[in-house]
């Protein structure tokens, strides 16, 4: 029986990728699609439900959003429905995962299972896997501030040495040069290629029957730089201080994925499936993204008492309290934090019992003299409390794509939840032989 590798290639827009294929710049993708074809997927109809932390649980459980009801990043740990990993493991096969977004690790004997940076679930396998997990979490969650701890740097450098692949050298060199000239997307490309090399090394050492790798750098770069793609035909232009017009970060990350595709196809005795879950389309107007520099410090500045705080992706965070009364009080107070023009800074504030979900939704430029209005007072120097994340160029769309090196897809279009059945059937079919 062949092992199954599932590459979760989050949100990649293949209309853009096809453009670069026609230009002769992505040879491995050109050969792969020519040989195995491409199938379109679809997901939820309501825009607010088009989020990777909703679609990927659907893919892993075979349930739509209305059935699994997972709406927040990290909430998968409260779901009592089996994901494909547990089901396949119970069949007697070994399973593994590398940073799958919004997934819980309920496996019993996984040789390696490394969570995403935002979901509180266990790490499986060797002790070094925990170091890798902590390094990923620290570097991703502090990315907006450009912080990297000594321990994280040491872990990444060790793994760069241990897992180095000559096929990655060109990507590393170009991206390191990009970092020197302050190309912010270069960090995402280096990090993703290194993560992929670690995954490939773990794959070689452990040879699991089913393995998943989640790739997010392309989604991140599309969100922030899609206006710079040579395929983009809209009217928006990113400012020069953000990214030079001559640069095309979209092509750079696609080229990195072109090399990774080649490496994944070289893994012996393996079937490769690839899915995007969603895709992205350009925003009609750019949107500024901000993130709190220090969430706990900001809450103390406002005088809000809490038990603990858990940052989520980019603008979002959860605040935990001793009881629901304190949570309700916090919800009310956060809705009173206003910009000088009267717009709410935190446009999404949702009470969830003894915790509150908050999103920093203010999407305009923030000058140095920007002050907040809060409970009849003026909170000065908000600029020092936040860090600039990006100018958002792209947003989610329900269309996605699916590829299978086993040629087994006969449909021209299907719901993403059906990928669950494709994964499970690989192992049920093997058991019948």
Secondary structure, DSSP 8 states (H G I E B T S, - for coil): --EEEEEEETT--HHHHHHHHHTT--HHHHHHHHHH--EEEE--SSGGG--HHHHHHHHHHS--HHHH---STTGGGG--S--HHHHHHHTT--EEEES-TT-----SS-SEEE--SS-----EESHHHHHHHHHHHHHHHTGGGT---HHHHHHHHHHHHHS--GGGHHHHHHHHHHHHTT-HHHHHHHHHHHHHHHHHHHHHHH--SEEEEEE-HHHHHHHHHGGGSTT--SS----TTT--TT--HHHHHHHHHHHHHHHHHTSTTEEEEEE-S-EEEEEEEEEEEEEES-HHHHHHHHT---SEEEE-STTEEEEE-SSHHHHHHHHHHHTT-B-TTS-BSS-EEEE-SSEEEEE----S---TT--EEETTEEE--GGGGEEEEEEEEEEEES-EEEEETT-----SEEEGGGHHHHHHHHHHHHHH-
